Amino acid sequence: MGACYHAGKYTVEGLSDALRLELKRFGIDVVLIEPGSIQTDWGAIAAGKLRAASSPGPYGEQADASATSLE
């Protein structure tokens, strides 16, 4: 349900780690900034979309549990 989203975020982290090692000898620092949580309506919005997209199918129970934790 969130694999593509999380894979995309990890891609940036993995690329940053690789570039950090490759570019160190040139004196180039690679820094990845990952901000922490902030209070927004994102959780409720995501929960609603998750339920709408997944509830009628085989992932319904898992989607509902994930949506509840997002809320």
C-alpha positions in Angstrom: 0.0 0.0 0.0 2.9 2.4 0.6 5.8 0.4 -1.0 6.2 2.8 -4.0 6.2 5.8 -1.7 8.7 4.4 0.7 10.9 3.0 -2.1 11.1 6.5 -3.7 12.1 8.1 -0.4 14.8 5.4 0.2 16.1 5.9 -3.3 17.1 9.5 -2.4 18.7 8.2 0.8 20.6 5.5 -1.0 21.8 7.8 -3.8 23.0 10.3 -1.2 25.0 7.6 0.7 26.6 6.4 -2.5 27.5 9.9 -3.7 28.9 10.8 -0.3 31.4 7.9 -0.6 32.2 8.6 -4.3 32.7 12.4 -3.9 34.5 12.5 -0.6 38.0 12.4 -2.2 37.1 15.5 -4.2 36.2 17.4 -1.0 32.5 17.4 -1.8 30.2 16.7 1.1 26.8 15.2 0.4 24.2 16.0 3.0 20.6 14.6 3.2 18.1 16.6 5.2 15.2 14.6 6.5 12.8 16.8 8.4 10.8 15.3 11.3 7.1 15.1 11.6 5.0 18.3 11.7 1.4 18.7 12.5 -0.7 18.9 9.4 -3.9 17.3 8.0 -1.8 14.9 5.9 -2.6 11.9 8.1 -6.4 12.3 7.8 -6.2 13.0 4.1 -4.0 9.9 3.5 -6.2 7.7 5.6 -9.3 8.7 3.6 -7.6 8.0 0.3 -6.2 4.7 1.6 -9.6 3.5 2.6 -11.2 4.7 -0.6 -8.6 2.9 -2.8 -8.1 -0.3 -0.8 -11.1 -1.0 1.4 -13.2 -2.8 -1.2 -10.4 -5.2 -2.2 -8.2 -7.9 -0.6 -6.1 -5.3 1.3 -9.2 -3.8 3.0 -8.4 -5.0 6.5 -4.8 -4.0 6.3 -5.7 -0.6 4.7 -8.2 0.1 7.5 -5.6 -0.7 10.2 -3.0 1.6 8.5 -5.6 4.3 8.0 -6.5 4.2 11.7 -2.8 4.6 12.7 -2.5 7.6 10.3 -5.5 9.3 11.9 
